């Protein structure tokens, strides 16, 4: 039981050392992820359209 209590005490001590990001940092990171996801989705959609059109022309 002492090991379990010691484990949780060590976890709490490590969490106190963590430097948490500010709200502005998190918001800007989320914006980057959303914009890059939309950009990649558009690229993949265009490529899919091109390949589908190409296959219909060939076959």
PDB file of N, CA, C and O in Angstrom:
ATOM      1  N   UNK A   1       0.824  -1.198   0.000  1.00  0.00           N
ATOM      2  CA  UNK A   1       0.000   0.000   0.000  1.00  0.00           C
ATOM      3  C   UNK A   1       0.867   1.259   0.000  1.00  0.00           C
ATOM      4  O   UNK A   1       0.495   2.275  -0.587  1.00  0.00           O
ATOM      5  N   UNK A   2       2.024   1.185   0.662  1.00  0.00           N
ATOM      6  CA  UNK A   2       2.922   2.344   0.693  1.00  0.00           C
ATOM      7  C   UNK A   2       3.431   2.698  -0.698  1.00  0.00           C
ATOM      8  O   UNK A   2       3.639   3.870  -1.014  1.00  0.00           O
ATOM      9  N   UNK A   3       3.629   1.670  -1.529  1.00  0.00           N
ATOM     10  CA  UNK A   3       4.111   1.918  -2.886  1.00  0.00           C
ATOM     11  C   UNK A   3       3.064   2.671  -3.709  1.00  0.00           C
ATOM     12  O   UNK A   3       3.399   3.542  -4.512  1.00  0.00           O
ATOM     13  N   UNK A   4       1.800   2.323  -3.500  1.00  0.00           N
ATOM     14  CA  UNK A   4       0.726   2.977  -4.243  1.00  0.00           C
ATOM     15  C   UNK A   4       0.636   4.446  -3.828  1.00  0.00           C
ATOM     16  O   UNK A   4       0.526   5.325  -4.683  1.00  0.00           O
ATOM     17  N   UNK A   5       0.681   4.713  -2.540  1.00  0.00           N
ATOM     18  CA  UNK A   5       0.624   6.082  -2.040  1.00  0.00           C
ATOM     19  C   UNK A   5       1.832   6.875  -2.538  1.00  0.00           C
ATOM     20  O   UNK A   5       1.700   8.025  -2.956  1.00  0.00           O
ATOM     21  N   UNK A   6       3.009   6.249  -2.490  1.00  0.00           N
ATOM     22  CA  UNK A   6       4.226   6.901  -2.978  1.00  0.00           C
ATOM     23  C   UNK A   6       4.141   7.217  -4.467  1.00  0.00           C
ATOM     24  O   UNK A   6       4.602   8.265  -4.917  1.00  0.00           O
ATOM     25  N   UNK A   7       3.544   6.297  -5.226  1.00  0.00           N
ATOM     26  CA  UNK A   7       3.383   6.511  -6.665  1.00  0.00           C
ATOM     27  C   UNK A   7       2.546   7.755  -6.933  1.00  0.00           C
ATOM     28  O   UNK A   7       2.921   8.596  -7.749  1.00  0.00           O
ATOM     29  N   UNK A   8       1.410   7.872  -6.245  1.00  0.00           N
ATOM     30  CA  UNK A   8       0.541   9.024  -6.464  1.00  0.00           C
ATOM     31  C   UNK A   8       1.178  10.326  -5.987  1.00  0.00           C
ATOM     32  O   UNK A   8       0.946  11.378  -6.581  1.00  0.00           O
ATOM     33  N   UNK A   9       1.972  10.268  -4.931  1.00  0.00           N
ATOM     34  CA  UNK A   9       2.680  11.463  -4.467  1.00  0.00           C
ATOM     35  C   UNK A   9       3.705  11.905  -5.510  1.00  0.00           C
ATOM     36  O   UNK A   9       3.846  13.097  -5.784  1.00  0.00           O
ATOM     37  N   UNK A  10       4.416  10.944  -6.084  1.00  0.00           N
ATOM     38  CA  UNK A  10       5.392  11.267  -7.119  1.00  0.00           C
ATOM     39  C   UNK A  10       4.704  11.809  -8.373  1.00  0.00           C
ATOM     40  O   UNK A  10       5.224  12.718  -9.021  1.00  0.00           O
ATOM     41  N   UNK A  11       3.546  11.260  -8.715  1.00  0.00           N
ATOM     42  CA  UNK A  11       2.796  11.769  -9.875  1.00  0.00           C
ATOM     43  C   UNK A  11       2.386  13.219  -9.652  1.00  0.00           C
ATOM     44  O   UNK A  11       2.519  14.053 -10.548  1.00  0.00           O
ATOM     45  N   UNK A  12       1.890  13.513  -8.463  1.00  0.00           N
ATOM     46  CA  UNK A  12       1.486  14.888  -8.158  1.00  0.00           C
ATOM     47  C   UNK A  12       2.686  15.825  -8.201  1.00  0.00           C
ATOM     48  O   UNK A  12       2.575  16.954  -8.681  1.00  0.00           O
ATOM     49  N   UNK A  13       3.828  15.369  -7.705  1.00  0.00           N
ATOM     50  CA  UNK A  13       5.034  16.202  -7.721  1.00  0.00           C
ATOM     51  C   UNK A  13       5.482  16.475  -9.156  1.00  0.00           C
ATOM     52  O   UNK A  13       5.903  17.590  -9.466  1.00  0.00           O
ATOM     53  N   UNK A  14       5.398  15.483 -10.028  1.00  0.00           N
ATOM     54  CA  UNK A  14       5.797  15.679 -11.425  1.00  0.00           C
ATOM     55  C   UNK A  14       4.829  16.616 -12.146  1.00  0.00           C
ATOM     56  O   UNK A  14       5.247  17.431 -12.968  1.00  0.00           O
ATOM     57  N   UNK A  15       3.540  16.501 -11.837  1.00  0.00           N
ATOM     58  CA  UNK A  15       2.564  17.376 -12.485  1.00  0.00           C
ATOM     59  C   UNK A  15       2.746  18.826 -12.070  1.00  0.00           C
ATOM     60  O   UNK A  15       2.398  19.726 -12.833  1.00  0.00           O
ATOM     61  N   UNK A  16       3.277  19.074 -10.891  1.00  0.00           N
ATOM     62  CA  UNK A  16       3.548  20.448 -10.475  1.00  0.00           C
ATOM     63  C   UNK A  16       4.699  21.062 -11.281  1.00  0.00           C
ATOM     64  O   UNK A  16       4.796  22.284 -11.389  1.00  0.00           O
ATOM     65  N   UNK A  17       5.557  20.227 -11.837  1.00  0.00           N
ATOM     66  CA  UNK A  17       6.699  20.703 -12.623  1.00  0.00           C
ATOM     67  C   UNK A  17       6.323  21.052 -14.064  1.00  0.00           C
ATOM     68  O   UNK A  17       7.074  21.741 -14.754  1.00  0.00           O
ATOM     69  N   UNK A  18       5.176  20.583 -14.511  1.00  0.00           N
ATOM     70  CA  UNK A  18       4.771  20.760 -15.904  1.00  0.00           C
ATOM     71  C   UNK A  18       4.488  22.230 -16.174  1.00  0.00           C
ATOM     72  O   UNK A  18       3.842  22.914 -15.380  1.00  0.00           O
ATOM     73  N   UNK A  19       4.986  22.702 -17.315  1.00  0.00           N
ATOM     74  CA  UNK A  19       4.691  24.067 -17.753  1.00  0.00           C
ATOM     75  C   UNK A  19       3.534  23.960 -18.745  1.00  0.00           C
ATOM     76  O   UNK A  19       3.718  23.534 -19.885  1.00  0.00           O
ATOM     77  N   UNK A  20       2.356  24.350 -18.302  1.00  0.00           N
ATOM     78  CA  UNK A  20       1.172  24.229 -19.126  1.00  0.00           C
ATOM     79  C   UNK A  20       1.117  25.395 -20.117  1.00  0.00           C
ATOM     80  O   UNK A  20       1.488  26.515 -19.766  1.00  0.00           O
ATOM     81  N   UNK A  21       0.660  25.149 -21.351  1.00  0.00           N
ATOM     82  CA  UNK A  21       0.581  26.229 -22.340  1.00  0.00           C
ATOM     83  C   UNK A  21      -0.522  27.222 -21.966  1.00  0.00           C
ATOM     84  O   UNK A  21      -1.497  26.877 -21.298  1.00  0.00           O
ATOM     85  N   UNK A  22      -0.341  28.442 -22.410  1.00  0.00           N
ATOM     86  CA  UNK A  22      -1.362  29.462 -22.153  1.00  0.00           C
ATOM     87  C   UNK A  22      -2.548  29.233 -23.093  1.00  0.00           C
ATOM     88  O   UNK A  22      -2.466  28.462 -24.049  1.00  0.00           O
ATOM     89  N   UNK A  23      -3.635  29.912 -22.800  1.00  0.00           N
ATOM     90  CA  UNK A  23      -4.831  29.791 -23.634  1.00  0.00           C
ATOM     91  C   UNK A  23      -4.540  30.255 -25.058  1.00  0.00           C
ATOM     92  O   UNK A  23      -5.002  29.644 -26.021  1.00  0.00           O
ATOM     93  N   UNK A  24      -3.777  31.334 -25.189  1.00  0.00           N
ATOM     94  CA  UNK A  24      -3.441  31.848 -26.522  1.00  0.00           C
ATOM     95  C   UNK A  24      -2.626  30.839 -27.328  1.00  0.00           C
ATOM     96  O   UNK A  24      -2.838  30.685 -28.531  1.00  0.00           O
ATOM     97  N   UNK A  25      -1.692  30.151 -26.664  1.00  0.00           N
ATOM     98  CA  UNK A  25      -0.894  29.131 -27.345  1.00  0.00           C
ATOM     99  C   UNK A  25      -1.779  27.986 -27.840  1.00  0.00           C
ATOM    100  O   UNK A  25      -1.614  27.497 -28.958  1.00  0.00           O
ATOM    101  N   UNK A  26      -2.708  27.574 -27.000  1.00  0.00           N
ATOM    102  CA  UNK A  26      -3.594  26.467 -27.377  1.00  0.00           C
ATOM    103  C   UNK A  26      -4.495  26.876 -28.536  1.00  0.00           C
ATOM    104  O   UNK A  26      -4.687  26.105 -29.476  1.00  0.00           O
ATOM    105  N   UNK A  27      -5.044  28.078 -28.475  1.00  0.00           N
ATOM    106  CA  UNK A  27      -5.932  28.556 -29.540  1.00  0.00           C
ATOM    107  C   UNK A  27      -5.169  28.659 -30.860  1.00  0.00           C
ATOM    108  O   UNK A  27      -5.691  28.262 -31.902  1.00  0.00           O
ATOM    109  N   UNK A  28      -3.960  29.179 -30.834  1.00  0.00           N
ATOM    110  CA  UNK A  28      -3.201  29.298 -32.075  1.00  0.00           C
ATOM    111  C   UNK A  28      -2.821  27.922 -32.623  1.00  0.00           C
ATOM    112  O   UNK A  28      -2.807  27.728 -33.839  1.00  0.00           O
ATOM    113  N   UNK A  29      -2.519  26.981 -31.759  1.00  0.00           N
ATOM    114  CA  UNK A  29      -2.206  25.619 -32.220  1.00  0.00           C
ATOM    115  C   UNK A  29      -3.430  24.953 -32.846  1.00  0.00           C
ATOM    116  O   UNK A  29      -3.319  24.261 -33.858  1.00  0.00           O
ATOM    117  N   UNK A  30      -4.589  25.165 -32.240  1.00  0.00           N
ATOM    118  CA  UNK A  30      -5.823  24.595 -32.788  1.00  0.00           C
ATOM    119  C   UNK A  30      -6.119  25.197 -34.158  1.00  0.00           C
ATOM    120  O   UNK A  30      -6.543  24.484 -35.067  1.00  0.00           O
ATOM    121  N   UNK A  31      -5.900  26.495 -34.313  1.00  0.00           N
ATOM    122  CA  UNK A  31      -6.116  27.146 -35.612  1.00  0.00           C
ATOM    123  C   UNK A  31      -5.210  26.549 -36.676  1.00  0.00           C
ATOM    124  O   UNK A  31      -5.648  26.296 -37.799  1.00  0.00           O
ATOM    125  N   UNK A  32      -3.955  26.325 -36.328  1.00  0.00           N
ATOM    126  CA  UNK A  32      -3.008  25.743 -37.287  1.00  0.00           C
ATOM    127  C   UNK A  32      -3.463  24.344 -37.691  1.00  0.00           C
ATOM    128  O   UNK A  32      -3.410  23.991 -38.869  1.00  0.00           O
ATOM    129  N   UNK A  33      -3.903  23.556 -36.732  1.00  0.00           N
ATOM    130  CA  UNK A  33      -4.347  22.189 -37.029  1.00  0.00           C
ATOM    131  C   UNK A  33      -5.585  22.207 -37.921  1.00  0.00           C
ATOM    132  O   UNK A  33      -5.668  21.438 -38.879  1.00  0.00           O
ATOM    133  N   UNK A  34      -6.541  23.070 -37.618  1.00  0.00           N
ATOM    134  CA  UNK A  34      -7.769  23.128 -38.415  1.00  0.00           C
ATOM    135  C   UNK A  34      -7.474  23.584 -39.834  1.00  0.00           C
ATOM    136  O   UNK A  34      -7.978  22.990 -40.787  1.00  0.00           O
ATOM    137  N   UNK A  35      -6.664  24.633 -39.995  1.00  0.00           N
ATOM    138  CA  UNK A  35      -6.343  25.144 -41.334  1.00  0.00           C
ATOM    139  C   UNK A  35      -5.562  24.101 -42.132  1.00  0.00           C
ATOM    140  O   UNK A  35      -5.842  23.884 -43.311  1.00  0.00           O
ATOM    141  N   UNK A  36      -4.593  23.462 -41.500  1.00  0.00           N
ATOM    142  CA  UNK A  36      -3.812  22.459 -42.235  1.00  0.00           C
ATOM    143  C   UNK A  36      -4.661  21.242 -42.591  1.00  0.00           C
ATOM    144  O   UNK A  36      -4.459  20.644 -43.648  1.00  0.00           O
ATOM    145  N   UNK A  37      -5.604  20.864 -41.734  1.00  0.00           N
ATOM    146  CA  UNK A  37      -6.492  19.744 -42.037  1.00  0.00           C
ATOM    147  C   UNK A  37      -7.385  20.073 -43.229  1.00  0.00           C
ATOM    148  O   UNK A  37      -7.570  19.238 -44.114  1.00  0.00           O
ATOM    149  N   UNK A  38      -7.936  21.277 -43.257  1.00  0.00           N
ATOM    150  CA  UNK A  38      -8.775  21.689 -44.381  1.00  0.00           C
ATOM    151  C   UNK A  38      -7.956  21.745 -45.666  1.00  0.00           C
ATOM    152  O   UNK A  38      -8.424  21.320 -46.722  1.00  0.00           O
ATOM    153  N   UNK A  39      -6.736  22.268 -45.576  1.00  0.00           N
ATOM    154  CA  UNK A  39      -5.860  22.357 -46.748  1.00  0.00           C
ATOM    155  C   UNK A  39      -5.556  20.967 -47.315  1.00  0.00           C
ATOM    156  O   UNK A  39      -5.661  20.759 -48.524  1.00  0.00           O
ATOM    157  N   UNK A  40      -5.188  20.036 -46.473  1.00  0.00           N
ATOM    158  CA  UNK A  40      -4.889  18.675 -46.930  1.00  0.00           C
ATOM    159  C   UNK A  40      -6.144  18.005 -47.488  1.00  0.00           C
ATOM    160  O   UNK A  40      -6.063  17.275 -48.476  1.00  0.00           O
ATOM    161  N   UNK A  41      -7.308  18.245 -46.864  1.00  0.00           N
ATOM    162  CA  UNK A  41      -8.557  17.666 -47.369  1.00  0.00           C
ATOM    163  C   UNK A  41      -8.868  18.179 -48.769  1.00  0.00           C
ATOM    164  O   UNK A  41      -9.310  17.418 -49.629  1.00  0.00           O
ATOM    165  N   UNK A  42      -8.638  19.460 -48.994  1.00  0.00           N
ATOM    166  CA  UNK A  42      -8.874  20.025 -50.327  1.00  0.00           C
ATOM    167  C   UNK A  42      -7.925  19.403 -51.347  1.00  0.00           C
ATOM    168  O   UNK A  42      -8.342  19.042 -52.448  1.00  0.00           O
ATOM    169  N   UNK A  43      -6.657  19.279 -50.985  1.00  0.00           N
ATOM    170  CA  UNK A  43      -5.678  18.665 -51.901  1.00  0.00           C
ATOM    171  C   UNK A  43      -6.081  17.231 -52.231  1.00  0.00           C
ATOM    172  O   UNK A  43      -6.057  16.833 -53.395  1.00  0.00           O
ATOM    173  N   UNK A  44      -6.448  16.460 -51.224  1.00  0.00           N
ATOM    174  CA  UNK A  44      -6.844  15.064 -51.459  1.00  0.00           C
ATOM    175  C   UNK A  44      -8.130  14.978 -52.289  1.00  0.00           C
ATOM    176  O   UNK A  44      -8.274  14.085 -53.124  1.00  0.00           O
ATOM    177  N   UNK A  45      -9.056  15.904 -52.057  1.00  0.00           N
ATOM    178  CA  UNK A  45     -10.282  15.918 -52.858  1.00  0.00           C
ATOM    179  C   UNK A  45     -10.011  16.207 -54.311  1.00  0.00           C
ATOM    180  O   UNK A  45     -10.594  15.574 -55.190  1.00  0.00           O
ATOM    181  N   UNK A  46      -9.127  17.162 -54.580  1.00  0.00           N
ATOM    182  CA  UNK A  46      -8.770  17.490 -55.965  1.00  0.00           C
ATOM    183  C   UNK A  46      -8.058  16.308 -56.619  1.00  0.00           C
ATOM    184  O   UNK A  46      -8.345  15.963 -57.765  1.00  0.00           O
ATOM    185  N   UNK A  47      -7.139  15.695 -55.897  1.00  0.00           N
ATOM    186  CA  UNK A  47      -6.441  14.529 -56.458  1.00  0.00           C
ATOM    187  C   UNK A  47      -7.416  13.391 -56.748  1.00  0.00           C
ATOM    188  O   UNK A  47      -7.311  12.735 -57.784  1.00  0.00           O
ATOM    189  N   UNK A  48      -8.353  13.155 -55.851  1.00  0.00           N
ATOM    190  CA  UNK A  48      -9.352  12.114 -56.068  1.00  0.00           C
ATOM    191  C   UNK A  48     -10.186  12.417 -57.302  1.00  0.00           C
ATOM    192  O   UNK A  48     -10.462  11.525 -58.105  1.00  0.00           O
ATOM    193  N   UNK A  49     -10.586  13.666 -57.454  1.00  0.00           N
ATOM    194  CA  UNK A  49     -11.357  14.064 -58.633  1.00  0.00           C
ATOM    195  C   UNK A  49     -10.556  13.845 -59.915  1.00  0.00           C
ATOM    196  O   UNK A  49     -11.082  13.335 -60.905  1.00  0.00           O
ATOM    197  N   UNK A  50      -9.285  14.232 -59.888  1.00  0.00           N
ATOM    198  CA  UNK A  50      -8.438  14.049 -61.075  1.00  0.00           C
ATOM    199  C   UNK A  50      -8.250  12.575 -61.419  1.00  0.00           C
ATOM    200  O   UNK A  50      -8.356  12.188 -62.583  1.00  0.00           O
ATOM    201  N   UNK A  51      -7.972  11.762 -60.419  1.00  0.00           N
ATOM    202  CA  UNK A  51      -7.763  10.330 -60.684  1.00  0.00           C
ATOM    203  C   UNK A  51      -9.053   9.674 -61.145  1.00  0.00           C
ATOM    204  O   UNK A  51      -9.024   8.822 -62.033  1.00  0.00           O
ATOM    205  N   UNK A  52     -10.190  10.052 -60.560  1.00  0.00           N
ATOM    206  CA  UNK A  52     -11.472   9.479 -60.979  1.00  0.00           C
ATOM    207  C   UNK A  52     -11.789   9.866 -62.422  1.00  0.00           C
ATOM    208  O   UNK A  52     -12.219   9.033 -63.220  1.00  0.00           O
ATOM    209  N   UNK A  53     -11.573  11.123 -62.738  1.00  0.00           N
ATOM    210  CA  UNK A  53     -11.792  11.582 -64.121  1.00  0.00           C
ATOM    211  C   UNK A  53     -10.843  10.887 -65.076  1.00  0.00           C
ATOM    212  O   UNK A  53     -11.250  10.495 -66.170  1.00  0.00           O
ATOM    213  N   UNK A  54      -9.609  10.729 -64.695  1.00  0.00           N
ATOM    214  CA  UNK A  54      -8.634  10.043 -65.534  1.00  0.00           C
ATOM    215  C   UNK A  54      -9.004   8.587 -65.776  1.00  0.00           C
ATOM    216  O   UNK A  54      -8.852   8.077 -66.886  1.00  0.00           O
ATOM    217  N   UNK A  55      -9.488   7.924 -64.740  1.00  0.00           N
ATOM    218  CA  UNK A  55      -9.891   6.516 -64.910  1.00  0.00           C
ATOM    219  C   UNK A  55     -11.120   6.390 -65.802  1.00  0.00           C
ATOM    220  O   UNK A  55     -11.237   5.438 -66.573  1.00  0.00           O
ATOM    221  N   UNK A  56     -12.034   7.349 -65.699  1.00  0.00           N
ATOM    222  CA  UNK A  56     -13.225   7.298 -66.564  1.00  0.00           C
ATOM    223  C   UNK A  56     -12.841   7.534 -68.021  1.00  0.00           C
ATOM    224  O   UNK A  56     -13.449   6.955 -68.922  1.00  0.00           O
ATOM    225  N   UNK A  57     -11.842   8.375 -68.261  1.00  0.00           N
ATOM    226  CA  UNK A  57     -11.387   8.623 -69.631  1.00  0.00           C
ATOM    227  C   UNK A  57     -10.698   7.382 -70.192  1.00  0.00           C
ATOM    228  O   UNK A  57     -10.909   7.015 -71.347  1.00  0.00           O
ATOM    229  N   UNK A  58      -9.871   6.739 -69.365  1.00  0.00           N
ATOM    230  CA  UNK A  58      -9.119   5.574 -69.831  1.00  0.00           C
ATOM    231  C   UNK A  58     -10.054   4.374 -70.030  1.00  0.00           C
ATOM    232  O   UNK A  58      -9.944   3.662 -71.029  1.00  0.00           O
ATOM    233  N   UNK A  59     -10.957   4.155 -69.098  1.00  0.00           N
ATOM    234  CA  UNK A  59     -11.823   2.978 -69.178  1.00  0.00           C
ATOM    235  C   UNK A  59     -13.179   3.411 -69.633  1.00  0.00           C
ATOM    236  O   UNK A  59     -14.077   2.580 -69.773  1.00  0.00           O
TER     237      UNK A  59
END
